Amino acid sequence: MKAFSKRAFESNTLRVISALAGGNFLATLIGVLGSLVQARYVSPADLGYFRGFTIATGYAFFFHLGLLDAMQRLYPYYVGKGDDNRARSIAEICQAWMAGVTVVVSGAFVLMAAVSLWRGNERAMLGWLVQALAMVGFIYGGYMSATYRSGHDFTSLAKGGVYSSIASVLVLPLFLLWPYFAMAVRSGISSLVNILYLHARRPLRLKLRFAWGEWFELVKGGIPIFVASYGAATLWSVVETSLVLRFLGAGALGLWSMGFMVLEAANKVPQAVTAVYVPRLTETLGRTSDVAACLRLCKKPLAFGVPAMIALAVVGSLALRFLVPVVMPKYIAAIPTMSLMLLMLPLIVLDTPYAILVAMGKILHQNVAVYAGLGSFALLALAAINLGFGLNGVVAASLVGRVVRLVAVYTSLYRVSRYPVVAEAAMPAQTSQTEA
């Protein structure tokens, strides 16, 4: 145990995860203060109405056309291969496209905000303006996050979260007078500060360069990957929020949103683990072409992370029953929903090996896993609504769907691990076409 403790203390990976998790945890503590104040003054119906605007953002996210996935996959791969020129070229094309898409989509949301103001709907105007800022974070911020790879870079990511949380705290006095307005400003300023900080500290400072040929090859390789990642994250959330809003109303969506906020506050540690290990899995595959080495790299985060997240989910669920009636009495009805959502924590860590399928280019396996889970969730959610299980039925169906997806992922990895897969052959063919 003494030797193990010494190795753990000296582990650079553990220090990076601790720094990232610690920074995220500090940001979470600051953010929790704001969320508690918001919960005191904003009703579930208002929160649900505001959250409804994110559905449009979820669909608009599709316009990056897979270049973000190509960047996340190919950039660390070529860095691992030692081909810095190719990695830099990919980053330049992705940067130009992400910046262009950000301007167009965010501009469209600003136009919608102007139309809403002209019609006299200030609430809708604020909703659209916040989505304009959110798109900057999702598209351009997503590109920048993919370039953060070292321990120093991960520390910068954590600092960005801390500064954005501090900025959101400054808005809290507004809740005393204008709760809905304060909620919108808090969300918007948080996104703005984070993206400005990440832009100022970005590790890659590239010129604006765009080439249609290279762009087309990246899109051709990125779209199939994007279809899977979009279904697993953004589309899944859009389907869940759409079902709740359509069949259960804005009030139920407000309760769901508060549960989601609790999950976001709790998942900083599993996010830190995956943020560190996912690029390392890709680099390991690029450097060694050895799937078994990638699977061995997953053992540590799974062995330690999953039991820790189960314990956190149990403790958090018990704590919510005592804390929610005191600190956010308007959301007492959301306690079961919050408890169910906390069960997502171990699933986030269990999803880490999925990055191996992405790095190997196993696109069919990815899509089968994602849409088997998403389809199972949608069908179960509709059945739960028809049977009268309400919001908790939808959330439970989502959890079951994600378990179905994980089963499919691990089944694919088991099949792949039985054979000496050479990662070089599994990497995208479009890169060689571009180089040619």
N, C-alpha and C positions, 0 to 999 in steps of 0.2 A: 504493500500500500504506500509506503514511503517513496519507493522508486517510481511508482505510478504517479503519485502526486507531484514529484519533481519533474517528470516528463510532461505532465499536463501543464504545470506552471510555465515550463520553458517552451511549450508548443506555440509556434507563431500563429497557427490556425485558430487555436483557442483564444489567443490574445485578440486576434482580429474580430472573431465572433463576439467576444466579450465587449470590445470597444463599440462595435456596431449595435449590439443589443443594449449596452448601457446607454448609449446616446439615444437610441430609439425609446428606451424606457423612460429617460428623462423627458423626452418630447411627449411621451404618453402621459406622464404625470401632469405636465403642464396642460396638455390637451384635455385630460379628464376633468380638470377644474373648469375649463370652458364648457365642456359637454354637460357637466352637472348644472351650471348656471343656465345653459340653454334649455335643459330639460325642465327647469323650474318655471320658465316663462313661455316656452313654445309648446303648443298643444300638439297631440299626435296628428290631428287633421292638417294643421299648417305644415308640420314636418313632412307628412305624406305628400301634400301638394307640391312642396319644394322639391322633394325627391323625385317626383314624376318627371321633371325636366331631364334627369339623368338618362332616361330611356332613349331620348334622341341622341344624346352624347354616345351612348353605347353603340348605336347603329352607325354614327358618323365615324367612329373609330376604325371602321372597316377601310376607310380611304387611304390608310397607309400601305395597303396592298401587299402586306407581307414583308416589306423592307425592314421593319423593326425585327421581325423574326430572323431574317437573313443576317442582319447585323449581329444579333445576339448569338447566332450560331457560328457564323463564318469569321467574325472578327477575332474572338479568342482562339478559334481553331488555327487560323494562320499565324497568330502570335505564337501559339504553341509549336507550330511547325517552323518558326524562325523566319517566316516570309513577311517581314514588316511592311514591305512595299505593297504587297497585295492587300494586307490588312488595312493599310492606310487608304488605298484606292477605294475599297468597299465602304469605309467610313465616310469618305468624301461624297460619294453618290448618295448614300443614305442621309447624310446631313442636309444636302441640298433638297432632296425630296421631302423630308420631314418638315423642313422650314417652310417650303412652299405649301404643303398640305395644311400646316398649322395656320398660315395666313388666310387661306381660302375658307376653311371650315370655321375657324373662329370669327372671320369676317361675316360669314353667313349668320352665325348666332348673334353677332352684334346688330345685324340688320333686323333680325327677328325681335331683338330687344327694342329697337327704335320703333318698329311697327306696333309693338305692345304699348309703348309709351304714348304713341299717337292715338291709340284706341282708349287710352286712359286706364290701362291695367298695369299699375306700377309693380305689383307682385310678380306678374309674368316677366316684366322687363328685368327685374333683379334676377329671376331664375335663369333667363337666357344669358345675361352678362356673366354670371358665375360659370355657366357651361362653356362660354367662350374662353375663360381663363383655364377651366379644367382641360379643355382640348389642348391648350398649349402644354400643360403638364403631361398629358397622356401621350401626345405625339412627339413633340420636340424633347420633352423631359424624358420620355422613354428611350429615345435615341441616346441622350447624354448618359443616362444610367447604364446603358450597355457598354459605355467606354470606361466606366469605373471598375477597375480590376484589382488594384493593389490594396494593401492594408491602409495606406494613407488615403487612397481614394474612398474606401469604405467609411473611413472616419469622416470624410467630407460629406458623404451621404447622410450620416447620422447628424452632423451639425446642421445641415439644411433642414432636417426635420425639427430640430430644437428651435432654430430661429423662426421657422414658420409658426410653431406653436406659441412662441413668445408674442409674435405679432398678433395672433388670434386672441390672446389674453387681453391685449390693449382695447379690444372691441367690447369687452364684457359689460362696461357701464351702459352701453346702448340698449342692453336687454331690458333695463328698467323702464325705458320709454317706448322703444319700437322693437318688439321681439322678432318679428319676421324680418325686418330690415337688418337687424343685428346678426341674425342667423345667416343671411345672404352675404353680408360684408365679412363676417368671420370666415366663412368658407372661401370666399374669393381672395381675401388678403393672405390667407394661409397658402393657397396655391401660388399666388404671385411671388411671395417672398421666397418660397422654396425654389421655384424655377429660376429666379434671378440669382440666387446664391449658387445653384448648381451650374448655371451658365458662367458665372464669374470664376468658379473654381474648376471648370471643365478640364480634364487631363489632356484632351486633344483639341488643339487650336488649328483648325484646317481652313484652307481657302475654299471659297464657294466654287465647286466644279461639278458639272453635270454632263453626262453623256448618255444618250438614249439607248445605245447598244448595251452598255454595261447595266443600265437601269432595267432594261427588258430581261436580261439574263438573271438579275437578282430577283425580279418579280416572278419570273417563271419558276425559280427555285423556292422563293419565299412564300408564294400564295398557298401551295399545298400544306406547308407547315403552319401557315397563319390560320388556315381553316380550322385546324385542330386546336391551336392555342386560343383562337378567338372563341371557339365553342366552349373550351374549358373554363374560361375566365369571363370575358365581357358578355358574350351571348348568354351564358348561363345566368349571370346576374340580371341581364335584361329580361330574360324569360321569367325569372323568379319575381322581379318587381312588377312586370306587366301582368302576370297572373294575379298577384295580390291586389294591384290597383283595379284591374278589370272586374274581378269577381268579389272582392272583399271591401274595396273602397279606400279612400285616402287615409282614413283613420287607422285602418289595419296596416297600410304601408308605412305610416308614421311609427307604429309599434315595431314593425319589421326593421325600420331604419335605425331605431334606437338599439335594437338587438345587434344590428350590424356594427354600430359604433362600439358597443361593448366588445364584440369579437375583434374589431380592428385594434382596440386598445390592448387586448390580451395576446394578439398574435405577433408581437414584435420579436420575441425570441425565435419562434419557428421561421419567421421571415429572415432573421439574421442568419440562421443556419443555412437556409436554401440560397440566400444571396451570396454567401461565401462558397458553397459547395457546387452550385450549378456551373459557374464558369470554370471551376477547377476540373469538373468532370469532362467538360468539353475540351479543355486544354490537355488533359490526360489522354483522351482518345486521340487527339491530333498528334501528340508527342509519341505515344506508344503503340497506337493502333491495336490496343488490347482491351476488349470489353471486360474481361475478368478483372483487370486492374481497376476499372471504373466501378465495378460491383464491390470490390474490396474497399474502395474509398467511401462507399455508401454505408458500410457497416457501422462506423462510429456514430454518425448522426442519427441513424435509426435506433441503435442500441441504447443511446442515452436520451435522445430527443423524444421518442415516442412515450416512454413511461413518464417522463417529466411533464409532457403535455397532457397526458391523461390525468395526472395528479392535479395539474393546474385547472383543468376543466372541472374536476370534482370540487375542489376547494372554491373556485370561482362561483360555481352553481350554488353552493351552500351560502356563500357570502352575499350573493344577490338577494336572497330571501330576507335578509336582515337590512341590507343597505338601501335597496330600491324604495321601500315605503318611506324611508326617512329623507333620502336625498333627491328622489325624483318621483314623488307620489302620483304624478299624472301618468306614469308609465308602469304602474303596478301590474296591469294586465299583460305587460310584455315579459314578465319574469320567466314563464315557461319557455317563451321564444328565445330569450337570452341564453337560458340553460342549454337548450338544444343546439344553438349556434356554437356554443363553446366546445361541443364535441367535434367541431371542425379542426381544432388545434392539432390533435395527433394525425389527422388526415393530411394536413399541410406538410408535416415532416415525412410521412410515408410516401408522399408524392415526389420526393427528391430524385429517386432513380429514373423518373420519367424523362429527365434531361438526357439520359443515355440514348433513349429511342430517338430523341430530337437530334442529338449529335451524330447518330449513325445514319440518319436519313430514312428511318423506318416510318415513312409517312402514312402508309396504309394502316400500320399498327396503331399509330397515334390517333388517326381519325376514327378507327373502329372503337377504340377505347373511349374516346371523348363522346362520340355521338350515341354509343350504346348507353353510357351513363346519362347523358342529357335526355335521350328519348325515354329512358326508364323514369327519370325524374318528372318529366312533363306528364307522362301518362299517370303516374302515381299521384301527382299533385292534383290533376283534374279529378281523379277518382276520390281523393281525400276531400276536395271541396264539395263534390256532389254528395258525399256521405256525411257532410256537416262537421268535419274535423277542423275547418277554418284555417287560420294562420299557422297554427302549430302543425297541422297536417301537411301544409306546403313545405315548411322548413324540414320536417322529418323526411318527406319525399326527396328533398334536395340532398340530404345526408345519405339516404339509400342510393341515390343516383351516383354520388361520388364514390361510394364503396364499390358499386358495380364498375365504375371506371378504373379504380385501383386494381380490382381483380383482373380486369383485362390487361392492364399495364404489366402487372407481375407475371401473368401468364405468358405474355410476349417476351418478357425478359428471360424467363425460364427457358423458353424455346431457343432464344438467341444464344444464351450462355452455354448451351450444350455443344455448340460448334465453334471452331476457331475462326470467328469472324474477323476479317481484316477491315479496319475502319477506313483505310484509304479508298477502298472500293465502294464503301458505303457513303462517302461524302458526295456532295452534289456535283453532277456532271457539268452543270452550267458554268462552274468556275473555270474549267479547262477550256470551254468554248470561248469564254471572255479573254482568257490569256492568249489563245490562239489568234 
